[in-house]
């Protein structure tokens, strides 16, 4: 059997780099693409002598015609994903979710590959339905500061479905809920690295709002397993990939204190505009279609993550 090949866009990112490792472990050849606007070279350093991995340093909003030969799958994970990043790079975020996604879809069409889009729970906005099912259309402010990310991903889903309907490209759409684990950037502004870094440094943990807003945290290995199963399914509608174990932000801050072994104080700041009040996935579809659900418990996953962050701090 011929060696299978995957193109991973955003290969130096947090989830992207873990996907690269998974596909190499499964015997695939991997072509990674990243312009390092938010990706980290350190995430790929361990692959410097890996003959089945090659890296193209470029923006996917440019032409992908340089990728030649047979391709079995194209995975699009190329987007700033934290508020700090996409508010610092608003136009790049909008472009990569529109021009970049279409370039990736054209690559998939040209090579006959399956296209997998990494979408996000942010397409649900500040949800009026809880937990969130894939059938929910969302409650999104299209002109707020977070819209550069939310609407880029909503457009990305729309054009992906258009390529399925009109160009017959086989597609998969993963709506990713808060994912955490080793290789997150300490300074990316998301709640897991922010709270852990503050606790490890002996700084107060900063909670926005009163801390009653909720999030559901999925360990990266579980996320990658969900992506692997989704790619190998025949399912062409969106699938939530996340952990339904829901915590308030204040509960999460106290858990970080406990797991780090730190008694740093918890302080509050005003809640940013359009910050979602509730976030928990309904993963019925993932269970039924993929036979998937998270396996790594919160304390285990956070223990691994904190150990990794200790090395960085």
N, C-alpha and C positions, 0 to 999 in steps of 0.2 A: 504494500500500500504506500502511495506517495505521502511524503511528510506534509502535514497540514501547516498552513501559515495564517497567522492573525496579525492585523495591523492595529496597534493600540495607540489611539490619539490621546495625548495627555499622559504619556507613559511615565513621566517623572513625578507625577502627582501622588498624593497619598493613596487613593484606591487604585489608580492606574498602575503604580509600581508593583502593588501586590498582585494585580491581575497578570502582569508580565511574568512574575515568578510562578504563578499557578499554571499558565500555559506552557512555560518551559518545563515544569515538572511533569506535565502531561505529554511531553514529547513533541510539542509544536515548535515551529520556527516563528520567531516574533520580530516584527519590525515596529519599533517604537518611534513616535513623533512627538516632539515637545519644543516649545520656544522658550521655556523656562521663565515665563513671566510670573508664574506662581509655583511651578514645579521646582524640585530640588535635585541637583546632580547627585547628592549623597545617596538618594534613594535608589540609584542605579549603579553605584560604584562597584558593588559586589558582582556585577555582570561584565566587568571590563574584559575578562578572558573567556566569556561565553560565546562559542562559535555560532550558536543558533540565534543570537540576538544582535540586531543592528539598530542603530539610532540615527534618526534624521532630525537635525535641529532646525526647525522652521515653524512658522505660523501657519495653521491649517486654513486660514483665510486666503493664503496664497495657493497656487495650483498644487494639487497632489499628483499630477501626471508623472512625476519622477518615480513614483512607486510602480514598478513594472513586475511582470510575472504573475503567477497564480496567487490568488488570495482567497481564503475560505471564509474569513470573518473580518469585519471592521468594527471595532469597539470605540465609540466616541465618548471619551472622558475628559475632553479638552475644554475646560471652562474654569475661570475663577469661581470658587464655591463658598467662600466665607464673606460675611458682610464687609470686613476690612478690605479684602481684595477686590470685590466687585464695586465697592464704592470708590476705591482708588483708581480702578480701571473700568469705568462705566461703558465707554465706547467699545473697548476690546471685548467686554462681556457680551454686549449686544451683537457685535460682529461675529464672535465665535459661535454664538447660538443661532445665527442665521446664515451668513456666508459660509462659515466654517462647517456647519452641519450639512449644508447643501453640497459643498465640495466632498465631504465624506460620503454622502449618499451617491454622488456621481462616481466616486471610486468604487463603491460597492456594486453599482450597476455595471460599470465597465468590466469588472472582474468576476461578476456573478456571485459575489460574496453575500453572506448574511450581514445585515447591519444591526448593531445593538446600540441604542441610545441611552446614555445615563441621564435620565430626567431626575426630578426632585419632588419631595413633598411640598416644596414651595409653590408648586402649581395649584395647591389647594388654598394658598393664601392664609388669611386668618379665618379658619374654617367655622362654618355654622353647623357642620355635621361632625359628630364625634362618636367613635373613631372614624377615620377617613377611609372610605371605600373608593375604588377606582372609578366607580360610576359618578362620584361627586364632581361637579363642575368647578367648584372653588369659589372663593370670595377674595379676589385680588384687586388691590388698588393699582390701576394701570399707569398712573402718573406719579406715584410716590417714589421715594429714593430707592426702595428695594425693587422697583419695577424693572430696573435694568437686568436683574437676574431672573426674577419671576417671569417676566414676559418673554425674555430670551428663551427660556426653557419651554414655555407654552408654545411659542412659535416653532421651536425645534420639534416638539411633538406633532404639530400640525403639518409641517413639511415632511416629516418622516412618514406620517400616514398618507400624505399625498403621493409620495414615491411608491408606497405599497399599492395604492389604488390605481394609479395611472401609469407607473413605470414597472410595476410587478417586482419591485425589489423586496426580498424577504426581510422582514424587520422584527425587532424585539425592542420593547420600551420598558425600562426599569425605573420606577419612581422610588428614589432612594431617600430613606429617612435618616436622621442623625446617625452617622457612622463614626466610630472612633477606633484608635489603636496606634501601634508604633508607626512612625514615619509622618505623623502629623507635625506641622510646623508649630513651634512654640508661640510664634507671634501672629498666627493666622486669625486670631480673634474669636474663634469658635469656643463654645463654653467648656469643652473638655480640656484642651490645652491651656486655656486661660486660667481656669480654676486650679488645675494641677500645678502649673508653673508658679502661681501666686503662693500656694501652700508650700511648695518645695523651697521657695525663696524666703519664706517667713513673712510674706506680705499679706495684707487683708484680702480676703476673697470678695470680689466686686460682683454683687447681684444687681441686675437692672430691674426696676420696678419693685414690687413687693415680694417677688420670688414665687408667686402662685402660678405663673405660666408653666406649662408642662412640656417635656420633651421625652422621646423614647429612644434609647441608645442601643445601637446594634454594633457588635464587635466586628472588625474588618474581615476576619476569617469567615464569619457567617455570611457577610455581604458577598464576598468573592464566591462562595459556594452557591449562593442564590444566582449570581450572574452566570456561573458555569452551567447551572441547570436551565436557566432561562434561554441561554444561547442554544442549548441542545434540545430544547422543546420545539414544538411547532406553533407556539402561541404568539399571536400578532396583535394583541391588545395590551395596554399598560398593566404592569404588575407591581404592586407595592413590595419593596424589599426593605424590611425594617423589623425592629423588635417591638412587640406590643406592650412590653413592660414599661409603664409610664411613671415618671417621677416629676414632681415639681422642681423648679430650679433651686428653691431653698432646700428641698430634700437632697438634691444632688450636691449642693455645696457642703451640707453636713456629712454626706457620704465621703466626699473628698477629704474633709478633715479627718474622718475616722480611718480611711485607708492609707493616707499619707502619714498619719500619726502626728498631726499638727493641731494646735489649739489657736491658730490665727483667727482674728475676728472676721465676721462677715459684715460688710458694709453695703449700702444700697445707693444706686444712682437712678436718675429718671429713665424710664423705659423708652427705647428708640421708637420712632414712628413706624407703625405697621408691623411691629414685632408680633408674631403669632402668639395667641393666648393658650392655644391647645395644640398638641401634636401627638397623635398615636395612630399607627397604621392598623387597618383591618387587613390581616394577611390570609383571609380565607381563600382567596384566589391562588396565592402562592402555595398554600398547603394542598389545594385540590389539583392544580395544574402541574406544579413542579415537585410535589412531595417534599417541600422545603419549609423549614421553620428554624429559627435561631437555636443553637445548641450551647453557646458559651454564656454562662451566667454572668451577671453584672460584676460581682466581686472578683471573679476570675479574670474577666476581660480588663477591668480597671487595674487589677494587680499587675498584669502584663504591661499595660500602658504606662502606669506610674513607674515601673522598673525601667522602661525605656526612656522616659522623660528624665529620670534621675541622672542618667548618663549624659543627657544633653545639657541639663542645668549645671 
